[in-house]
Amino acid sequence: MANNRYSYETKLEAVRLLNEGVPGRKICKMLGLKSDGLIYTWRKYVRNGDYYRLNQKPGKQYKYNKGNFELPSDVIKDMEIKQMKEELEVIKKYLIMEGLW
């Protein structure tokens, strides 16, 4: 039995469909995936911002700093924007608390 490999785009599409409420088994049939458990794992990676793990090759152990950490530029920009928004929310809450907002 050979390991199946799925493209980065297929993984992101599966996560997008799952987030829209499509059942995992239906996504597997639509995209030709082996198991719906894969989709939930990929969604966990996306939620944690670990997009590089969607590109990982079998056997790579990223928690030990092995493998390729390069992310697409659009993903990096999205992560930076998300981080900036979170920082602004913290500052805004602080200013409201101090009565300066």
MOPAC internal coordinates of N, CA, C and O (Angstrom, degrees):
PM7 1SCF
backbone

  N    0.0000 0     0.00 0     0.00 0    0    0    0
  C    1.4477 1     0.00 0     0.00 0    1    0    0
  C    1.5290 1   108.15 1     0.00 0    2    1    0
  O    1.2310 1   120.28 1   -56.58 1    3    2    1
  N    1.2954 1   117.06 1   123.42 1    3    2    1
  C    1.4602 1   122.29 1  -177.57 1    5    3    2
  C    1.5247 1   110.32 1   -91.95 1    6    5    3
  O    1.2310 1   121.37 1   -29.64 1    7    6    5
  N    1.3240 1   114.99 1   150.36 1    7    6    5
  C    1.4622 1   119.70 1   174.93 1    9    7    6
  C    1.5196 1   109.49 1   -74.31 1   10    9    7
  O    1.2310 1   121.23 1   -42.38 1   11   10    9
  N    1.3178 1   115.25 1   137.62 1   11   10    9
  C    1.4605 1   119.49 1   176.41 1   13   11   10
  C    1.5153 1   108.81 1   -86.92 1   14   13   11
  O    1.2310 1   121.08 1   -37.10 1   15   14   13
  N    1.3089 1   115.55 1   142.90 1   15   14   13
  C    1.4619 1   120.90 1   176.80 1   17   15   14
  C    1.5170 1   107.88 1  -119.05 1   18   17   15
  O    1.2310 1   120.92 1   -45.23 1   19   18   17
  N    1.3179 1   115.84 1   134.77 1   19   18   17
  C    1.4493 1   121.48 1  -178.46 1   21   19   18
  C    1.5128 1   108.89 1  -120.40 1   22   21   19
  O    1.2310 1   120.54 1   -34.92 1   23   22   21
  N    1.3033 1   116.56 1   145.08 1   23   22   21
  C    1.4583 1   121.19 1  -178.32 1   25   23   22
  C    1.5254 1   110.18 1   -70.68 1   26   25   23
  O    1.2310 1   121.59 1   -19.65 1   27   26   25
  N    1.3113 1   114.56 1   160.35 1   27   26   25
  C    1.4638 1   122.04 1   178.35 1   29   27   26
  C    1.5236 1   110.27 1   -58.38 1   30   29   27
  O    1.2310 1   120.60 1   138.04 1   31   30   29
  N    1.3307 1   116.46 1   -41.96 1   31   30   29
  C    1.4617 1   121.44 1  -179.18 1   33   31   30
  C    1.5264 1   111.76 1   -65.65 1   34   33   31
  O    1.2310 1   120.30 1   141.89 1   35   34   33
  N    1.3277 1   117.04 1   -38.11 1   35   34   33
  C    1.4582 1   120.96 1   177.96 1   37   35   34
  C    1.5202 1   110.49 1   -63.58 1   38   37   35
  O    1.2310 1   120.78 1   138.15 1   39   38   37
  N    1.3151 1   116.12 1   -41.85 1   39   38   37
  C    1.4630 1   120.88 1   179.63 1   41   39   38
  C    1.5264 1   111.08 1   -64.01 1   42   41   39
  O    1.2310 1   120.48 1   135.08 1   43   42   41
  N    1.3285 1   116.68 1   -44.92 1   43   42   41
  C    1.4657 1   119.75 1   178.86 1   45   43   42
  C    1.5255 1   111.26 1   -64.84 1   46   45   43
  O    1.2310 1   120.27 1   141.31 1   47   46   45
  N    1.3306 1   117.08 1   -38.69 1   47   46   45
  C    1.4629 1   120.98 1   178.50 1   49   47   46
  C    1.5298 1   110.37 1   -64.20 1   50   49   47
  O    1.2310 1   120.33 1   138.73 1   51   50   49
  N    1.3286 1   116.97 1   -41.27 1   51   50   49
  C    1.4676 1   120.78 1   178.71 1   53   51   50
  C    1.5266 1   110.63 1   -62.38 1   54   53   51
  O    1.2310 1   120.23 1   136.99 1   55   54   53
  N    1.3273 1   117.17 1   -43.01 1   55   54   53
  C    1.4656 1   121.13 1   178.95 1   57   55   54
  C    1.5226 1   110.21 1   -65.69 1   58   57   55
  O    1.2310 1   120.08 1   139.55 1   59   58   57
  N    1.3269 1   117.46 1   -40.45 1   59   58   57
  C    1.4601 1   120.85 1   179.39 1   61   59   58
  C    1.5280 1   110.87 1   -61.57 1   62   61   59
  O    1.2310 1   120.78 1   134.74 1   63   62   61
  N    1.3342 1   116.11 1   -45.26 1   63   62   61
  C    1.4525 1   120.36 1   179.26 1   65   63   62
  C    1.5282 1   111.59 1   -63.78 1   66   65   63
  O    1.2310 1   120.65 1   139.81 1   67   66   65
  N    1.3234 1   116.35 1   -40.19 1   67   66   65
  C    1.4607 1   120.64 1   178.74 1   69   67   66
  C    1.5249 1   110.38 1   -63.40 1   70   69   67
  O    1.2310 1   120.32 1   138.57 1   71   70   69
  N    1.3212 1   116.99 1   -41.43 1   71   70   69
  C    1.4611 1   120.75 1   179.15 1   73   71   70
  C    1.5257 1   112.27 1   -67.89 1   74   73   71
  O    1.2310 1   120.33 1   156.55 1   75   74   73
  N    1.3308 1   116.97 1   -23.45 1   75   74   73
  C    1.4595 1   120.93 1   177.55 1   77   75   74
  C    1.5203 1   112.31 1   -83.20 1   78   77   75
  O    1.2310 1   120.24 1   175.47 1   79   78   77
  N    1.3482 1   117.15 1    -4.53 1   79   78   77
  C    1.4526 1   120.58 1   175.68 1   81   79   78
  C    1.5186 1   115.15 1   102.05 1   82   81   79
  O    1.2310 1   119.69 1  -173.64 1   83   82   81
  N    1.3146 1   118.19 1     6.36 1   83   82   81
  C    1.4627 1   120.75 1   177.72 1   85   83   82
  C    1.5335 1   107.73 1   -75.83 1   86   85   83
  O    1.2310 1   119.55 1   -48.00 1   87   86   85
  N    1.3399 1   118.46 1   132.00 1   87   86   85
  C    1.4647 1   120.48 1  -179.78 1   89   87   86
  C    1.5286 1   112.20 1   -61.06 1   90   89   87
  O    1.2310 1   121.04 1   -32.43 1   91   90   89
  N    1.3250 1   115.61 1   147.57 1   91   90   89
  C    1.4588 1   121.53 1  -177.38 1   93   91   90
  C    1.5130 1   113.88 1   -58.92 1   94   93   91
  O    1.2310 1   120.21 1   138.74 1   95   94   93
  N    1.3265 1   117.20 1   -41.26 1   95   94   93
  C    1.4659 1   120.15 1  -179.25 1   97   95   94
  C    1.5325 1   111.75 1   -65.28 1   98   97   95
  O    1.2310 1   120.74 1   144.16 1   99   98   97
  N    1.3079 1   116.18 1   -35.84 1   99   98   97
  C    1.4685 1   119.90 1   178.56 1  101   99   98
  C    1.5303 1   109.91 1   -68.24 1  102  101   99
  O    1.2310 1   120.49 1   141.76 1  103  102  101
  N    1.3301 1   116.66 1   -38.24 1  103  102  101
  C    1.4702 1   120.73 1   177.45 1  105  103  102
  C    1.5234 1   109.54 1   -62.62 1  106  105  103
  O    1.2310 1   120.55 1   139.07 1  107  106  105
  N    1.3378 1   116.56 1   -40.93 1  107  106  105
  C    1.4645 1   120.16 1   178.96 1  109  107  106
  C    1.5227 1   111.30 1   -59.40 1  110  109  107
  O    1.2310 1   120.70 1   137.40 1  111  110  109
  N    1.3150 1   116.26 1   -42.60 1  111  110  109
  C    1.4710 1   119.55 1   179.02 1  113  111  110
  C    1.5251 1   111.33 1   -67.48 1  114  113  111
  O    1.2310 1   120.87 1   139.85 1  115  114  113
  N    1.3534 1   115.95 1   -40.15 1  115  114  113
  C    1.4643 1   120.23 1  -177.80 1  117  115  114
  C    1.5228 1   111.88 1   -66.07 1  118  117  115
  O    1.2310 1   120.62 1   136.54 1  119  118  117
  N    1.3344 1   116.43 1   -43.46 1  119  118  117
  C    1.4659 1   121.05 1  -173.86 1  121  119  118
  C    1.5293 1   113.57 1  -100.41 1  122  121  119
  O    1.2310 1   120.11 1   176.21 1  123  122  121
  N    1.3200 1   117.39 1    -3.79 1  123  122  121
  C    1.4580 1   120.40 1   178.66 1  125  123  122
  C    1.5212 1   113.10 1    74.09 1  126  125  123
  O    1.2310 1   120.21 1  -143.67 1  127  126  125
  N    1.3205 1   117.21 1    36.33 1  127  126  125
  C    1.4592 1   121.44 1   179.80 1  129  127  126
  C    1.5250 1   109.88 1   -87.24 1  130  129  127
  O    1.2310 1   121.21 1   -24.10 1  131  130  129
  N    1.3077 1   115.30 1   155.90 1  131  130  129
  C    1.4520 1   121.00 1  -176.96 1  133  131  130
  C    1.5268 1   112.35 1   -77.67 1  134  133  131
  O    1.2310 1   120.36 1   141.75 1  135  134  133
  N    1.3384 1   116.92 1   -38.25 1  135  134  133
  C    1.4577 1   120.73 1  -174.11 1  137  135  134
  C    1.5166 1   110.30 1  -147.76 1  138  137  135
  O    1.2310 1   120.71 1   -32.84 1  139  138  137
  N    1.3312 1   116.24 1   147.16 1  139  138  137
  C    1.4573 1   118.56 1   177.52 1  141  139  138
  C    1.5212 1   111.50 1   -78.47 1  142  141  139
  O    1.2310 1   119.69 1   165.22 1  143  142  141
  N    1.3116 1   118.20 1   -14.78 1  143  142  141
  C    1.4588 1   121.45 1   176.06 1  145  143  142
  C    1.5238 1   111.98 1   -62.70 1  146  145  143
  O    1.2310 1   120.83 1   148.60 1  147  146  145
  N    1.3173 1   116.03 1   -31.40 1  147  146  145
  C    1.4640 1   120.91 1   177.61 1  149  147  146
  C    1.5266 1   110.90 1   -59.59 1  150  149  147
  O    1.2310 1   120.93 1   137.94 1  151  150  149
  N    1.3151 1   115.84 1   -42.06 1  151  150  149
  C    1.4618 1   121.11 1  -175.14 1  153  151  150
  C    1.5272 1   110.12 1   -64.11 1  154  153  151
  O    1.2310 1   120.84 1   138.93 1  155  154  153
  N    1.3295 1   116.00 1   -41.07 1  155  154  153
  C    1.4631 1   120.00 1  -179.48 1  157  155  154
  C    1.5289 1   110.80 1   -67.16 1  158  157  155
  O    1.2310 1   120.61 1   144.74 1  159  158  157
  N    1.3260 1   116.44 1   -35.26 1  159  158  157
  C    1.4646 1   120.23 1   175.63 1  161  159  158
  C    1.5184 1   110.38 1   -66.32 1  162  161  159
  O    1.2310 1   120.31 1   135.86 1  163  162  161
  N    1.3244 1   117.01 1   -44.14 1  163  162  161
  C    1.4672 1   120.64 1   178.89 1  165  163  162
  C    1.5187 1   110.56 1   -62.90 1  166  165  163
  O    1.2310 1   120.18 1   140.95 1  167  166  165
  N    1.3437 1   117.25 1   -39.05 1  167  166  165
  C    1.4614 1   120.20 1   179.05 1  169  167  166
  C    1.5303 1   110.56 1   -63.63 1  170  169  167
  O    1.2310 1   120.60 1   142.78 1  171  170  169
  N    1.3178 1   116.45 1   -37.22 1  171  170  169
  C    1.4631 1   120.29 1   177.39 1  173  171  170
  C    1.5341 1   110.43 1   -62.40 1  174  173  171
  O    1.2310 1   120.67 1   137.74 1  175  174  173
  N    1.3187 1   116.32 1   -42.26 1  175  174  173
  C    1.4607 1   120.22 1   178.04 1  177  175  174
  C    1.5280 1   110.98 1   -61.50 1  178  177  175
  O    1.2310 1   120.72 1   136.17 1  179  178  177
  N    1.3321 1   116.23 1   -43.83 1  179  178  177
  C    1.4663 1   120.77 1  -178.56 1  181  179  178
  C    1.5314 1   109.88 1   -65.54 1  182  181  179
  O    1.2310 1   120.16 1   136.65 1  183  182  181
  N    1.3217 1   117.30 1   -43.35 1  183  182  181
  C    1.4673 1   120.67 1   179.66 1  185  183  182
  C    1.5257 1   111.84 1   -61.15 1  186  185  183
  O    1.2310 1   120.69 1   143.86 1  187  186  185
  N    1.3301 1   116.28 1   -36.14 1  187  186  185
  C    1.4636 1   120.74 1  -179.78 1  189  187  186
  C    1.5203 1   112.58 1   -84.11 1  190  189  187
  O    1.2310 1   120.13 1   176.25 1  191  190  189
  N    1.3310 1   117.36 1    -3.75 1  191  190  189
  C    1.4525 1   120.98 1  -179.82 1  193  191  190
  C    1.5190 1   113.17 1    79.16 1  194  193  191
  O    1.2310 1   119.96 1  -164.21 1  195  194  193
  N    1.3206 1   117.67 1    15.79 1  195  194  193
  C    1.4599 1   122.38 1  -178.88 1  197  195  194
  C    1.5293 1   111.05 1   -92.22 1  198  197  195
  O    1.2310 1   121.05 1  -121.54 1  199  198  197
  N    1.3348 1   115.60 1    58.46 1  199  198  197
  C    1.4659 1   119.81 1  -177.24 1  201  199  198
  C    1.5281 1   112.23 1   -62.60 1  202  201  199
  O    1.2310 1   120.29 1   151.74 1  203  202  201
  N    1.3163 1   117.05 1   -28.26 1  203  202  201
  C    1.4623 1   119.90 1  -179.51 1  205  203  202
  C    1.5276 1   110.87 1   -62.63 1  206  205  203
  O    1.2310 1   120.19 1   155.82 1  207  206  205
  N    1.3385 1   117.24 1   -24.18 1  207  206  205
  C    1.4571 1   119.63 1  -179.48 1  209  207  206
  C    1.5235 1   111.65 1   -72.89 1  210  209  207
  O    1.2310 1   120.10 1   161.80 1  211  210  209
  N    1.3219 1   117.42 1   -18.20 1  211  210  209
  C    1.4611 1   119.65 1   175.91 1  213  211  210
  C    1.5221 1   110.90 1   -73.36 1  214  213  211
  O    1.2310 1   120.08 1   160.20 1  215  214  213
  N    1.3286 1   117.46 1   -19.80 1  215  214  213
  C    1.4614 1   122.28 1   178.62 1  217  215  214
  C    1.5258 1   113.29 1   -98.20 1  218  217  215
  O    1.2310 1   120.56 1   178.19 1  219  218  217
  N    1.3160 1   116.53 1    -1.81 1  219  218  217
  C    1.4567 1   118.55 1  -173.09 1  221  219  218
  C    1.5195 1   112.15 1   -66.93 1  222  221  219
  O    1.2310 1   121.34 1   -32.50 1  223  222  221
  N    1.3088 1   115.05 1   147.50 1  223  222  221
  C    1.4547 1   121.59 1   177.35 1  225  223  222
  C    1.5223 1   108.11 1   -89.49 1  226  225  223
  O    1.2310 1   120.16 1   -24.47 1  227  226  225
  N    1.3259 1   117.31 1   155.53 1  227  226  225
  C    1.4666 1   119.34 1   179.14 1  229  227  226
  C    1.5241 1   111.17 1   -57.30 1  230  229  227
  O    1.2310 1   120.81 1   -45.32 1  231  230  229
  N    1.3297 1   116.06 1   134.68 1  231  230  229
  C    1.4471 1   121.08 1   177.39 1  233  231  230
  C    1.5170 1   114.66 1    92.85 1  234  233  231
  O    1.2310 1   119.48 1   169.78 1  235  234  233
  N    1.3330 1   118.59 1   -10.22 1  235  234  233
  C    1.4554 1   120.64 1   179.50 1  237  235  234
  C    1.5197 1   109.47 1   -77.38 1  238  237  235
  O    1.2310 1   120.45 1   -43.03 1  239  238  237
  N    1.3069 1   116.75 1   136.97 1  239  238  237
  C    1.4561 1   121.74 1  -179.12 1  241  239  238
  C    1.5212 1   108.89 1  -116.10 1  242  241  239
  O    1.2310 1   120.97 1   -86.10 1  243  242  241
  N    1.3149 1   115.76 1    93.90 1  243  242  241
  C    1.4514 1   120.72 1  -174.75 1  245  243  242
  C    1.5193 1   112.57 1   -72.26 1  246  245  243
  O    1.2310 1   120.00 1   155.69 1  247  246  245
  N    1.3149 1   117.60 1   -24.31 1  247  246  245
  C    1.4557 1   117.57 1  -179.86 1  249  247  246
  C    1.5249 1   111.20 1   -68.50 1  250  249  247
  O    1.2310 1   120.11 1   164.21 1  251  250  249
  N    1.3128 1   117.39 1   -15.79 1  251  250  249
  C    1.4552 1   121.56 1   175.73 1  253  251  250
  C    1.5277 1   111.51 1  -102.68 1  254  253  251
  O    1.2310 1   120.48 1  -158.86 1  255  254  253
  N    1.3305 1   116.68 1    21.14 1  255  254  253
  C    1.4638 1   123.47 1   177.84 1  257  255  254
  C    1.5188 1   112.58 1    59.30 1  258  257  255
  O    1.2310 1   120.66 1  -138.84 1  259  258  257
  N    1.2999 1   116.33 1    41.16 1  259  258  257
  C    1.4585 1   121.38 1   175.14 1  261  259  258
  C    1.5096 1   108.63 1  -114.68 1  262  261  259
  O    1.2310 1   119.92 1   -37.72 1  263  262  261
  N    1.3067 1   117.75 1   142.28 1  263  262  261
  C    1.4596 1   120.83 1   176.45 1  265  263  262
  C    1.5090 1   112.74 1   107.21 1  266  265  263
  O    1.2310 1   120.97 1     4.63 1  267  266  265
  N    1.3066 1   115.76 1  -175.37 1  267  266  265
  C    1.4577 1   123.46 1  -175.14 1  269  267  266
  C    1.5214 1   109.89 1   -93.95 1  270  269  267
  O    1.2310 1   120.30 1   -56.03 1  271  270  269
  N    1.3309 1   117.03 1   123.97 1  271  270  269
  C    1.4565 1   121.80 1  -177.87 1  273  271  270
  C    1.5232 1   112.37 1  -103.36 1  274  273  271
  O    1.2310 1   119.11 1  -170.02 1  275  274  273
  N    1.3020 1   119.31 1     9.98 1  275  274  273
  C    1.4563 1   120.93 1  -176.82 1  277  275  274
  C    1.5202 1   110.82 1   -73.38 1  278  277  275
  O    1.2310 1   121.30 1   -47.13 1  279  278  277
  N    1.3117 1   115.12 1   132.87 1  279  278  277
  C    1.4575 1   121.70 1   178.13 1  281  279  278
  C    1.5178 1   109.33 1  -113.68 1  282  281  279
  O    1.2310 1   120.21 1   -26.65 1  283  282  281
  N    1.3069 1   117.21 1   153.35 1  283  282  281
  C    1.4672 1   119.41 1   174.07 1  285  283  282
  C    1.5315 1   110.14 1   -61.66 1  286  285  283
  O    1.2310 1   120.51 1   -32.59 1  287  286  285
  N    1.3258 1   116.63 1   147.41 1  287  286  285
  C    1.4676 1   120.80 1  -175.04 1  289  287  286
  C    1.5201 1   112.42 1   -61.48 1  290  289  287
  O    1.2310 1   119.96 1   144.60 1  291  290  289
  N    1.3399 1   117.68 1   -35.40 1  291  290  289
  C    1.4604 1   119.12 1   179.46 1  293  291  290
  C    1.5273 1   111.71 1   -66.66 1  294  293  291
  O    1.2310 1   120.33 1   146.47 1  295  294  293
  N    1.3246 1   116.98 1   -33.53 1  295  294  293
  C    1.4667 1   120.43 1   177.54 1  297  295  294
  C    1.5248 1   109.74 1   -69.24 1  298  297  295
  O    1.2310 1   120.39 1   139.46 1  299  298  297
  N    1.3340 1   116.86 1   -40.54 1  299  298  297
  C    1.4627 1   120.93 1   178.85 1  301  299  298
  C    1.5250 1   109.88 1   -62.29 1  302  301  299
  O    1.2310 1   120.50 1   135.78 1  303  302  301
  N    1.3386 1   116.64 1   -44.22 1  303  302  301
  C    1.4666 1   120.10 1   178.96 1  305  303  302
  C    1.5240 1   111.29 1   -62.38 1  306  305  303
  O    1.2310 1   120.36 1   136.37 1  307  306  305
  N    1.3282 1   116.92 1   -43.63 1  307  306  305
  C    1.4622 1   120.56 1   178.54 1  309  307  306
  C    1.5282 1   111.38 1   -61.10 1  310  309  307
  O    1.2310 1   120.51 1   139.18 1  311  310  309
  N    1.3285 1   116.63 1   -40.82 1  311  310  309
  C    1.4662 1   120.40 1   179.53 1  313  311  310
  C    1.5286 1   110.78 1   -65.45 1  314  313  311
  O    1.2310 1   120.70 1   139.00 1  315  314  313
  N    1.3419 1   116.27 1   -41.00 1  315  314  313
  C    1.4654 1   120.16 1   178.94 1  317  315  314
  C    1.5253 1   110.97 1   -64.61 1  318  317  315
  O    1.2310 1   120.25 1   137.97 1  319  318  317
  N    1.3263 1   117.12 1   -42.03 1  319  318  317
  C    1.4708 1   121.04 1   178.78 1  321  319  318
  C    1.5213 1   110.00 1   -63.37 1  322  321  319
  O    1.2310 1   120.28 1   136.49 1  323  322  321
  N    1.3163 1   117.07 1   -43.51 1  323  322  321
  C    1.4677 1   120.99 1   179.12 1  325  323  322
  C    1.5284 1   110.57 1   -61.10 1  326  325  323
  O    1.2310 1   120.62 1   136.17 1  327  326  325
  N    1.3357 1   116.42 1   -43.83 1  327  326  325
  C    1.4592 1   120.47 1   179.66 1  329  327  326
  C    1.5311 1   110.99 1   -63.66 1  330  329  327
  O    1.2310 1   120.25 1   137.90 1  331  330  329
  N    1.3309 1   117.14 1   -42.10 1  331  330  329
  C    1.4644 1   120.51 1   178.75 1  333  331  330
  C    1.5273 1   111.47 1   -63.22 1  334  333  331
  O    1.2310 1   120.32 1   138.86 1  335  334  333
  N    1.3289 1   116.99 1   -41.14 1  335  334  333
  C    1.4625 1   120.86 1   178.49 1  337  335  334
  C    1.5267 1   110.75 1   -62.21 1  338  337  335
  O    1.2310 1   120.67 1   138.59 1  339  338  337
  N    1.3235 1   116.32 1   -41.41 1  339  338  337
  C    1.4593 1   120.09 1   178.95 1  341  339  338
  C    1.5295 1   110.96 1   -64.67 1  342  341  339
  O    1.2310 1   120.58 1   139.49 1  343  342  341
  N    1.3333 1   116.50 1   -40.51 1  343  342  341
  C    1.4591 1   120.29 1   178.48 1  345  343  342
  C    1.5237 1   110.97 1   -64.18 1  346  345  343
  O    1.2310 1   120.53 1   138.86 1  347  346  345
  N    1.3369 1   116.59 1   -41.14 1  347  346  345
  C    1.4603 1   120.49 1   178.30 1  349  347  346
  C    1.5244 1   111.64 1   -63.90 1  350  349  347
  O    1.2310 1   120.11 1   142.64 1  351  350  349
  N    1.3193 1   117.39 1   -37.36 1  351  350  349
  C    1.4559 1   120.71 1   177.84 1  353  351  350
  C    1.5285 1   110.90 1   -62.81 1  354  353  351
  O    1.2310 1   120.59 1   138.76 1  355  354  353
  N    1.3303 1   116.47 1   -41.24 1  355  354  353
  C    1.4652 1   120.36 1   179.10 1  357  355  354
  C    1.5330 1   109.86 1   -63.97 1  358  357  355
  O    1.2310 1   120.41 1   134.98 1  359  358  357
  N    1.3265 1   116.82 1   -45.02 1  359  358  357
  C    1.4690 1   121.06 1   179.37 1  361  359  358
  C    1.5273 1   110.26 1   -62.98 1  362  361  359
  O    1.2310 1   120.99 1   137.37 1  363  362  361
  N    1.3227 1   115.71 1   -42.63 1  363  362  361
  C    1.4643 1   120.66 1  -179.86 1  365  363  362
  C    1.5305 1   110.54 1   -61.75 1  366  365  363
  O    1.2310 1   119.89 1   135.77 1  367  366  365
  N    1.3299 1   117.81 1   -44.23 1  367  366  365
  C    1.4650 1   121.30 1   178.88 1  369  367  366
  C    1.5199 1   110.75 1   -62.89 1  370  369  367
  O    1.2310 1   120.27 1   140.67 1  371  370  369
  N    1.3330 1   117.09 1   -39.33 1  371  370  369
  C    1.4515 1   120.90 1   179.17 1  373  371  370
  C    1.5355 1   110.23 1   -64.16 1  374  373  371
  O    1.2310 1   120.54 1   134.34 1  375  374  373
  N    1.3262 1   116.57 1   -45.66 1  375  374  373
  C    1.4753 1   120.59 1  -179.42 1  377  375  374
  C    1.5296 1   111.37 1   -63.82 1  378  377  375
  O    1.2310 1   120.44 1   141.49 1  379  378  377
  N    1.3296 1   116.76 1   -38.51 1  379  378  377
  C    1.4627 1   120.35 1   177.21 1  381  379  378
  C    1.5281 1   109.83 1   -65.12 1  382  381  379
  O    1.2310 1   120.61 1   138.02 1  383  382  381
  N    1.3095 1   116.43 1   -41.98 1  383  382  381
  C    1.4555 1   121.13 1  -179.90 1  385  383  382
  C    1.5272 1   111.61 1   -63.05 1  386  385  383
  O    1.2310 1   120.10 1   143.01 1  387  386  385
  N    1.3140 1   117.42 1   -36.99 1  387  386  385
  C    1.4558 1   122.75 1  -178.90 1  389  387  386
  C    1.5261 1   111.88 1   -84.06 1  390  389  387
  O    1.2310 1   120.20 1   173.45 1  391  390  389
  N    1.3311 1   117.23 1    -6.55 1  391  390  389
  C    1.4430 1   121.50 1   179.88 1  393  391  390
  C    1.5284 1   113.75 1    77.39 1  394  393  391
  O    1.2310 1   120.65 1  -158.79 1  395  394  393
  N    1.3108 1   116.36 1    21.21 1  395  394  393
  C    1.4601 1   120.96 1  -178.78 1  397  395  394
  C    1.5339 1   111.95 1   -98.45 1  398  397  395
  O    1.2310 1   119.88 1   174.36 1  399  398  397
  N    1.3003 1   117.83 1    -5.64 1  399  398  397
  C    1.4711 1   120.91 1  -177.39 1  401  399  398
  C    1.4994 1   110.79 1  -101.64 1  402  401  399
  O    1.2310 1   120.10 1   180.00 1  403  402  401

